[in-house]
């Protein structure tokens, strides 16, 4: 049995979370766990990099909404980058895009954290 592994790295005062694969309940729960543990340790800025994500199901969307709420409750900042056209439209239709800055590239998003601190 293989276990999910969510890659992360710290850069410019933010935790970059690389979401690779189909964002469903399994991968979503792992992403949420990583974000929650990092929030609990004091980090407040998060960048979700969706470059490796082609599809997001309804459970994945609900988990992303939970992540948005948790970060907002802690007065943190959240950004997305490298969204496919379909995923960008999905976040717009569900209203998630109203609460999160979206960037084309990771470097642009990391600049957002540096200038908004």
DSSP file (Angstrom, degrees, kcal/mol; ACC not computed):
  #  RESIDUE AA STRUCTURE BP1 BP2  ACC     N-H-->O    O-->H-N    N-H-->O    O-->H-N    TCO  KAPPA ALPHA  PHI   PSI    X-CA   Y-CA   Z-CA
    1    1 A X              0   0    0      0, 0.0     2,-0.3     0, 0.0     0, 0.0   0.000 360.0 360.0 360.0 134.1    0.0    0.0    0.0
    2    2 A X        -     0   0    0      0, 0.0     2,-0.3     0, 0.0     0, 0.0  -0.749 360.0-143.3 -98.9 147.9    1.4    3.4   -0.9
    3    3 A X        -     0   0    0     -2,-0.3     2,-0.2     1,-0.0     0, 0.0  -0.817  22.9-107.6-108.2 148.0    0.9    6.4    1.4
    4    4 A X        -     0   0    0     -2,-0.3     2,-0.5    22,-0.1    -1,-0.0  -0.467  29.9-163.9 -73.0 142.8    0.4   10.0    0.2
    5    5 A X        -     0   0    0     -2,-0.2     2,-0.6     2,-0.0    22,-0.0  -0.970   4.5-158.7-131.5 117.4    3.2   12.4    0.5
    6    6 A X        -     0   0    0     -2,-0.5     2,-0.3    24,-0.1    13,-0.1  -0.850  17.4-139.8 -95.8 122.2    2.6   16.1    0.3
    7    7 A X  E     +A   18   0A   0     11,-0.7    11,-2.7    -2,-0.6     2,-0.3  -0.592  27.2 173.1 -82.3 141.8    5.8   18.0   -0.5
    8    8 A X  E     -A   17   0A   0     -2,-0.3     2,-0.3     9,-0.2     9,-0.2  -0.954  13.1-179.8-140.8 161.2    6.4   21.3    1.2
    9    9 A X  E     -A   16   0A   0      7,-1.6     7,-3.4    -2,-0.3     2,-0.4  -0.959  26.8-122.8-155.9 150.7    9.1   23.9    1.5
   10   10 A X  E     +A   15   0A   0     -2,-0.3     2,-0.3     5,-0.2     5,-0.2  -0.818  38.1 161.9 -95.6 135.1    9.5   27.1    3.4
   11   11 A X  E >   -A   14   0A   0      3,-2.7     3,-1.6    -2,-0.4    -2,-0.1  -0.956  60.6 -10.1-153.9 131.6   10.3   30.2    1.3
   12   12 A X  T 3  S-     0   0    0     -2,-0.3     3,-0.1     1,-0.3    -1,-0.0   0.839 127.9 -49.6  51.5  41.7   10.0   33.9    1.9
   13   13 A X  T 3  S+     0   0    0      1,-0.2    32,-0.4   101,-0.0     2,-0.3   0.654 120.4  96.9  76.6  15.8    8.1   33.5    5.1
   14   14 A X  E <  S-A   11   0A   0     -3,-1.6    -3,-2.7    30,-0.1     2,-0.6  -0.946  71.9-123.9-133.9 155.1    5.5   31.1    3.7
   15   15 A X  E     -Ab  10  46A   0     30,-2.6    32,-2.6    -2,-0.3     2,-0.6  -0.898  25.0-150.9 -96.2 121.0    5.0   27.4    3.5
   16   16 A X  E     -Ab   9  47A   0     -7,-3.4    -7,-1.6    -2,-0.6     2,-0.6  -0.831  10.0-163.8 -92.3 124.0    4.7   26.2   -0.1
   17   17 A X  E     -Ab   8  48A   0     30,-3.2    32,-3.1    -2,-0.6     2,-0.7  -0.946   7.0-150.7-112.3 119.2    2.5   23.1   -0.4
   18   18 A X  E     -Ab   7  49A   0    -11,-2.7     2,-0.9    -2,-0.6   -11,-0.7  -0.805   6.4-160.3 -92.7 116.6    2.8   21.2   -3.6
   19   19 A X        +     0   0    0     30,-2.6     2,-0.6    -2,-0.7    33,-0.4  -0.846  15.3 179.1-101.5 103.3   -0.5   19.4   -4.5
   20   20 A X        +     0   0    0     -2,-0.9     2,-0.2    31,-0.1    33,-0.2  -0.920  43.7   8.1-112.3 119.8    0.3   16.7   -6.9
   21   21 A X  S    S-     0   0    0     31,-2.4     2,-0.6    -2,-0.6    34,-0.3  -0.702 106.5 -16.4 117.0-167.3   -2.4   14.4   -8.2
   22   22 A X        -     0   0    0     -2,-0.2     2,-1.5    31,-0.1     5,-0.4  -0.665  61.3-136.6 -79.5 115.7   -6.1   14.1   -8.1
   23   23 A X  B     +e   56   0B   0     32,-2.4    34,-2.1    -2,-0.6    37,-0.4  -0.599  52.9 133.0 -81.9  92.2   -7.4   16.3   -5.2
   24   24 A X  S  > S-     0   0    0     -2,-1.5     4,-2.5    32,-0.2     5,-0.2  -0.374  75.3 -66.8-119.9-161.4   -9.9   14.0   -3.6
   25   25 A X  H  > S+     0   0    0      2,-0.2     4,-2.4     3,-0.2     5,-0.2   0.900 129.3  49.8 -63.3 -40.9  -10.6   13.1    0.0
   26   26 A X  H  > S+     0   0    0      2,-0.2     4,-1.5     1,-0.2    -1,-0.2   0.969 119.0  34.7 -64.7 -54.7   -7.3   11.2    0.5
   27   27 A X  H  > S+     0   0    0     -5,-0.4     4,-2.4     1,-0.2    -1,-0.2   0.898 117.7  55.1 -68.0 -39.4   -5.0   13.8   -0.9
   28   28 A X  H  X S+     0   0    0     -4,-2.5     4,-2.7     1,-0.2    -2,-0.2   0.906 106.1  50.5 -60.2 -43.9   -7.1   16.7    0.5
   29   29 A X  H  X S+     0   0    0     -4,-2.4     4,-2.2    -5,-0.2    -1,-0.2   0.865 110.2  50.6 -63.7 -35.8   -7.0   15.3    4.0
   30   30 A X  H  X S+     0   0    0     -4,-1.5     4,-2.2     2,-0.2    -2,-0.2   0.917 111.0  48.0 -67.9 -43.0   -3.2   15.0    3.8
   31   31 A X  H  X S+     0   0    0     -4,-2.4     4,-2.5     1,-0.2    -2,-0.2   0.927 112.2  50.1 -61.4 -44.9   -2.9   18.6    2.6
   32   32 A X  H  X S+     0   0    0     -4,-2.7     4,-2.7     1,-0.2    -2,-0.2   0.891 109.2  51.6 -62.1 -40.0   -5.3   19.8    5.4
   33   33 A X  H  X S+     0   0    0     -4,-2.2     4,-2.6     2,-0.2     5,-0.2   0.926 110.5  48.1 -62.1 -45.4   -3.2   17.9    8.0
   34   34 A X  H  X S+     0   0    0     -4,-2.2     4,-2.0     2,-0.2    -2,-0.2   0.924 113.8  46.6 -62.2 -45.4    0.0   19.5    6.8
   35   35 A X  H  X S+     0   0    0     -4,-2.5     4,-2.7     2,-0.2    -2,-0.2   0.928 113.1  49.4 -63.4 -45.2   -1.5   23.0    6.8
   36   36 A X  H  X S+     0   0    0     -4,-2.7     4,-2.6     1,-0.2    -2,-0.2   0.921 111.0  48.9 -62.2 -45.0   -3.1   22.5   10.3
   37   37 A X  H  X S+     0   0    0     -4,-2.6     4,-1.1     1,-0.2    -1,-0.2   0.892 113.6  47.3 -61.6 -39.0    0.2   21.2   11.8
   38   38 A X  H  <>S+     0   0    0     -4,-2.0     5,-1.7    -5,-0.2     4,-0.4   0.888 111.0  50.8 -72.1 -39.0    2.0   24.2   10.3
   39   39 A X  H ><5S+     0   0    0     -4,-2.7     3,-1.5     1,-0.2    -2,-0.2   0.923 108.6  53.1 -59.4 -44.3   -0.6   26.6   11.6
   40   40 A X  H 3<5S+     0   0    0     -4,-2.6    -1,-0.2     1,-0.3    -2,-0.2   0.781 104.9  55.3 -63.6 -26.9   -0.3   25.1   15.0
   41   41 A X  T 3<5S-     0   0    0     -4,-1.1    -1,-0.3    -5,-0.2    -2,-0.2   0.526 127.3 -97.0 -85.5  -4.9    3.5   25.6   15.0
   42   42 A X  T < 5S+     0   0    0     -3,-1.5    -3,-0.2    -4,-0.4     2,-0.2   0.271  77.7 134.6 114.4 -12.7    3.0   29.4   14.3
   43   43 A X      < +     0   0    0     -5,-1.7    -1,-0.4     1,-0.1    -2,-0.1  -0.488  23.5 176.5 -71.0 140.2    3.3   29.8   10.5
   44   44 A X        +     0   0    0    -31,-0.3    33,-1.9    -2,-0.2     2,-0.5   0.534  52.2  77.7-121.5 -12.0    0.6   32.0    9.0
   45   45 A X  E     + c   0  77A   0    -32,-0.4   -30,-2.6    31,-0.2     2,-0.4  -0.892  54.7 177.9-111.5 130.2    1.4   32.3    5.3
   46   46 A X  E     -bc  15  78A   0     31,-2.5    33,-2.0    -2,-0.5     2,-0.5  -0.984  17.1-167.0-135.0 138.7    0.6   29.5    2.8
   47   47 A X  E     -bc  16  79A   0    -32,-2.6   -30,-3.2    -2,-0.4     2,-0.7  -0.985  11.1-156.8-122.1 118.9    1.0   29.0   -0.9
   48   48 A X  E     -bc  17  80A   0     31,-2.7    33,-2.0    -2,-0.5     2,-0.7  -0.869   8.9-156.8 -95.9 117.2   -0.8   26.1   -2.5
   49   49 A X  E     -bc  18  81A   0    -32,-3.1   -30,-2.6    -2,-0.7     3,-0.4  -0.849  13.2-178.9 -98.4 113.9    0.9   25.2   -5.7
   50   50 A X    >   +     0   0    0     31,-2.7     3,-2.1    -2,-0.7    34,-0.2   0.130  44.2 117.7 -98.9  19.0   -1.5   23.3   -8.0
   51   51 A X  T 3  S+     0   0    0      1,-0.3    -1,-0.2    30,-0.1   -31,-0.1   0.860  81.7  42.9 -56.7 -36.8    0.9   22.7  -10.9
   52   52 A X  T 3  S+     0   0    0    -33,-0.4   -31,-2.4    -3,-0.4     2,-0.6   0.277  96.6  94.4 -92.9  11.9    0.6   18.9  -10.5
   53   53 A X    <   +     0   0    0     -3,-2.1    31,-0.4    29,-0.3   -31,-0.1  -0.910  35.2 162.3-110.8 117.0   -3.1   18.9  -10.0
   54   54 A X        +     0   0    0     -2,-0.6     2,-0.4     1,-0.2    -1,-0.2   0.788  67.3  32.9 -98.5 -35.4   -5.4   18.4  -13.0
   55   55 A X        -     0   0    0    -34,-0.3   -32,-2.4    31,-0.0     2,-0.4  -0.955  54.3-173.5-129.6 144.5   -8.6   17.4  -11.3
   56   56 A X  B     -e   23   0B   0     -2,-0.4   -32,-0.2   -34,-0.2     2,-0.1  -0.995  15.2-154.1-132.2 125.6  -10.4   18.4   -8.0
   57   57 A X     >  -     0   0    0    -34,-2.1     4,-2.2    -2,-0.4     5,-0.2  -0.341  37.2 -92.0 -92.2-179.4  -13.6   16.7   -6.9
   58   58 A X  H  > S+     0   0    0      1,-0.2     4,-2.2     2,-0.2     5,-0.1   0.845 126.7  51.0 -63.7 -35.2  -16.3   18.1   -4.7
   59   59 A X  H  > S+     0   0    0      2,-0.2     4,-2.1     1,-0.2    -1,-0.2   0.899 108.3  53.0 -68.5 -39.0  -14.7   16.7   -1.5
   60   60 A X  H  > S+     0   0    0    -37,-0.4     4,-2.2     2,-0.2    -2,-0.2   0.909 108.8  50.0 -59.7 -42.6  -11.4   18.3   -2.5
   61   61 A X  H  X S+     0   0    0     -4,-2.2     4,-2.4     1,-0.2    -2,-0.2   0.924 109.3  50.9 -62.1 -44.8  -13.1   21.7   -2.9
   62   62 A X  H  X S+     0   0    0     -4,-2.2     4,-2.0     1,-0.2    -1,-0.2   0.867 110.0  50.1 -64.1 -34.3  -14.8   21.3    0.5
   63   63 A X  H  X S+     0   0    0     -4,-2.1     4,-2.3     2,-0.2    -1,-0.2   0.901 108.9  51.4 -69.3 -40.0  -11.4   20.6    2.1
   64   64 A X  H  X S+     0   0    0     -4,-2.2     4,-2.5     2,-0.2    -2,-0.2   0.908 108.7  52.0 -61.0 -41.3   -9.8   23.6    0.3
   65   65 A X  H  X S+     0   0    0     -4,-2.4     4,-2.4     1,-0.2    -2,-0.2   0.909 108.4  51.1 -61.3 -42.2  -12.7   25.7    1.8
   66   66 A X  H  X S+     0   0    0     -4,-2.0     4,-2.5     2,-0.2    -2,-0.2   0.904 109.8  50.0 -60.0 -41.8  -11.9   24.3    5.3
   67   67 A X  H  X S+     0   0    0     -4,-2.3     4,-2.4     2,-0.2     5,-0.2   0.924 109.4  51.0 -63.5 -44.6   -8.2   25.3    4.8
   68   68 A X  H  X S+     0   0    0     -4,-2.5     4,-2.4     1,-0.2    -2,-0.2   0.935 111.8  47.9 -57.0 -47.7   -9.2   28.8    3.7
   69   69 A X  H  X S+     0   0    0     -4,-2.4     4,-2.4     1,-0.2    -2,-0.2   0.910 110.8  50.4 -62.2 -43.7  -11.4   29.2    6.8
   70   70 A X  H  X S+     0   0    0     -4,-2.5     4,-1.0     1,-0.2    -1,-0.2   0.907 112.7  46.0 -62.5 -42.3   -8.7   27.9    9.2
   71   71 A X  H  <>S+     0   0    0     -4,-2.4     5,-3.0     1,-0.2     3,-0.4   0.900 112.8  50.0 -69.0 -40.0   -6.1   30.3    7.8
   72   72 A X  H ><5S+     0   0    0     -4,-2.4     3,-1.8    -5,-0.2    -2,-0.2   0.887 105.4  57.4 -64.9 -38.4   -8.5   33.2    7.9
   73   73 A X  H 3<5S+     0   0    0     -4,-2.4    -1,-0.2     1,-0.3    -2,-0.2   0.802 109.1  46.3 -61.1 -28.6   -9.4   32.4   11.5
   74   74 A X  T 3<5S-     0   0    0     -4,-1.0    -1,-0.3    -3,-0.4    -2,-0.2   0.239 117.7-113.3 -97.5  12.2   -5.7   32.7   12.4
   75   75 A X  T < 5 +     0   0    0     -3,-1.8    -3,-0.2     1,-0.1    -2,-0.1   0.847  69.1 147.1  57.6  36.3   -5.3   36.0   10.4
   76   76 A X      < -     0   0    0     -5,-3.0     2,-0.4    -6,-0.1   -31,-0.2  -0.302  46.5-117.6 -92.0-179.9   -3.0   34.2    8.0
   77   77 A X  E     -c   45   0A   0    -33,-1.9   -31,-2.5    -2,-0.1     2,-0.4  -0.946  25.0-171.3-121.8 143.0   -2.5   34.7    4.3
   78   78 A X  E     +c   46   0A   0     -2,-0.4    23,-1.2    21,-0.2     2,-0.3  -0.997   6.1 174.2-136.8 138.0   -3.2   32.2    1.5
   79   79 A X  E     -cd  47 101A   0    -33,-2.0   -31,-2.7    -2,-0.4     2,-0.3  -0.970  16.3-147.7-138.0 155.3   -2.4   32.2   -2.1
   80   80 A X  E     -cd  48 102A   0     21,-2.6    23,-2.4    -2,-0.3     2,-0.3  -0.884  17.7-177.2-115.6 151.7   -2.7   29.7   -5.0
   81   81 A X  E     +cd  49 103A   0    -33,-2.0   -31,-2.7    -2,-0.3    23,-0.2  -0.977  54.6  26.2-144.1 162.8   -0.5   29.4   -8.0
   82   82 A X  S    S+     0   0    0     21,-1.1     2,-0.3    22,-0.6   -29,-0.3   0.845  71.4 171.8  59.0  41.7   -0.2   27.3  -11.2
   83   83 A X        -     0   0    0     20,-0.5    -1,-0.2    -3,-0.1   -32,-0.1  -0.603  31.4-125.3 -79.7 139.0   -3.9   26.6  -11.6
   84   84 A X     >  -     0   0    0    -31,-0.4     4,-2.6    -2,-0.3     5,-0.2  -0.369  31.5-104.6 -70.5 163.5   -5.1   24.9  -14.7
   85   85 A X  H  > S+     0   0    0      1,-0.2     4,-2.3     2,-0.2     5,-0.2   0.912 122.0  50.3 -57.1 -44.1   -7.9   26.8  -16.5
   86   86 A X  H  > S+     0   0    0      1,-0.2     4,-2.1     2,-0.2    -1,-0.2   0.918 112.5  45.4 -63.3 -44.8  -10.4   24.2  -15.3
   87   87 A X  H  > S+     0   0    0      2,-0.2     4,-2.3     1,-0.2    -1,-0.2   0.867 110.8  53.7 -69.3 -35.4   -9.3   24.5  -11.7
   88   88 A X  H  X S+     0   0    0     -4,-2.6     4,-1.7     2,-0.2    -2,-0.2   0.934 111.2  46.2 -61.8 -45.5   -9.2   28.3  -11.9
   89   89 A X  H  X S+     0   0    0     -4,-2.3     4,-2.9    -5,-0.2    -2,-0.2   0.880 109.9  54.6 -64.1 -38.6  -12.8   28.3  -13.2
   90   90 A X  H  X S+     0   0    0     -4,-2.1     4,-2.1     1,-0.2     6,-0.3   0.920 108.5  47.5 -61.4 -45.2  -13.9   25.9  -10.5
   91   91 A X  H  X>S+     0   0    0     -4,-2.3     6,-2.0     1,-0.2     5,-0.7   0.835 113.1  49.7 -67.3 -31.3  -12.5   28.1   -7.7
   92   92 A X  H ><5S+     0   0    0     -4,-1.7     3,-0.7     4,-0.2    -2,-0.2   0.928 111.2  48.2 -70.7 -44.6  -14.3   31.1   -9.3
   93   93 A X  H 3<5S+     0   0    0     -4,-2.9    -2,-0.2     1,-0.2    -1,-0.2   0.862 113.6  46.8 -64.1 -36.5  -17.6   29.2   -9.5
   94   94 A X  H 3<5S-     0   0    0     -4,-2.1    -1,-0.2    -5,-0.2    -2,-0.2   0.560 111.9-118.2 -84.6  -7.3  -17.5   28.0   -5.9
   95   95 A X  T X<5S+     0   0    0     -3,-0.7     3,-1.3    -4,-0.5     4,-0.3   0.384  81.9 119.2  88.5  -4.3  -16.5   31.4   -4.6
   96   96 A X  G >>< +     0   0    0     -5,-0.7     3,-2.0     1,-0.3     4,-0.6   0.870  65.7  66.4 -61.3 -36.4  -13.1   30.3   -3.2
   97   97 A X  G 34 S+     0   0    0     -6,-2.0     3,-0.3     1,-0.3    -1,-0.3   0.702  88.1  68.0 -62.1 -19.6  -11.3   32.8   -5.5
   98   98 A X  G <4 S+     0   0    0     -3,-1.3    -1,-0.3    -7,-0.3    -2,-0.2   0.738 107.6  37.8 -69.5 -21.6  -12.9   35.7   -3.6
   99   99 A X  T <4 S+     0   0    0     -3,-2.0     2,-0.4    -4,-0.3   -21,-0.2   0.456 112.4  59.1-109.1  -4.3  -10.8   34.8   -0.5
  100  100 A X  S  < S-     0   0    0     -4,-0.6     2,-0.3    -3,-0.3   -21,-0.2  -0.986  74.6-127.0-134.0 134.7   -7.5   33.8   -2.0
  101  101 A X  E     -d   79   0A   0    -23,-1.2   -21,-2.6    -2,-0.4     2,-0.4  -0.632  27.5-152.6 -76.4 137.8   -5.0   35.6   -4.3
  102  102 A X  E     -d   80   0A   0     -2,-0.3     2,-0.3   -23,-0.2   -21,-0.2  -0.954  14.2-177.4-118.5 131.7   -4.3   33.6   -7.4
  103  103 A X  E     -d   81   0A   0    -23,-2.4   -21,-1.1    -2,-0.4   -20,-0.5  -0.897  30.2-135.9-125.8 153.3   -1.0   33.8   -9.3
  104  104 A X  S    S+     0   0    0     -2,-0.3   -22,-0.6   -23,-0.2     2,-0.3   0.928  89.5  32.1 -70.5 -46.4    0.3   32.2  -12.5
  105  105 A X  S  > S-     0   0    0    -24,-0.1     4,-1.8     1,-0.1     3,-0.2  -0.827  74.8-125.1-120.4 152.7    3.8   31.4  -11.1
  106  106 A X  H  > S+     0   0    0     -2,-0.3     4,-2.4     1,-0.2     5,-0.2   0.877 109.8  57.3 -59.1 -41.6    5.2   30.5   -7.7
  107  107 A X  H  > S+     0   0    0      1,-0.2     4,-1.6     2,-0.2    -1,-0.2   0.892 105.8  50.1 -61.0 -40.6    7.7   33.3   -7.7
  108  108 A X  H  > S+     0   0    0      1,-0.2     4,-1.3     2,-0.2    -1,-0.2   0.922 111.0  49.4 -62.2 -44.5    5.0   35.9   -8.2
  109  109 A X  H  X S+     0   0    0     -4,-1.8     4,-1.3     1,-0.2     3,-0.3   0.894 107.3  53.4 -64.3 -40.7    3.0   34.5   -5.3
  110  110 A X  H  X S+     0   0    0     -4,-2.4     4,-1.6     1,-0.2    -1,-0.2   0.843 104.3  56.9 -65.0 -32.3    6.0   34.5   -3.0
  111  111 A X  H  X S+     0   0    0     -4,-1.6     4,-1.8     1,-0.2    -1,-0.2   0.846  99.7  60.4 -63.7 -34.0    6.5   38.1   -3.8
  112  112 A X  H  X S+     0   0    0     -4,-1.3     4,-1.3    -3,-0.3    -1,-0.2   0.903 104.7  47.7 -59.4 -43.7    2.9   38.7   -2.5
  113  113 A X  H  X S+     0   0    0     -4,-1.3     4,-0.6     1,-0.2    -1,-0.2   0.880 110.2  53.0 -66.9 -37.3    3.8   37.4    0.9
  114  114 A X  H  < S+     0   0    0     -4,-1.6    -1,-0.2     1,-0.2    -2,-0.2   0.833 115.1  39.0 -67.4 -32.6    7.0   39.6    1.0
  115  115 A X  H  < S+     0   0    0     -4,-1.8    -1,-0.2     1,-0.2    -2,-0.2   0.616 115.2  51.7 -93.5 -13.5    5.1   42.8    0.2
  116  116 A X  H  <        0   0    0     -4,-1.3    -2,-0.2    -5,-0.2    -1,-0.2   0.383 360.0 360.0-105.3   4.1    2.0   42.2    2.3
  117  117 A X     <        0   0    0     -4,-0.6    -1,-0.2    -3,-0.2    -2,-0.1   0.497 360.0 360.0 -72.1 360.0    3.6   41.3    5.6
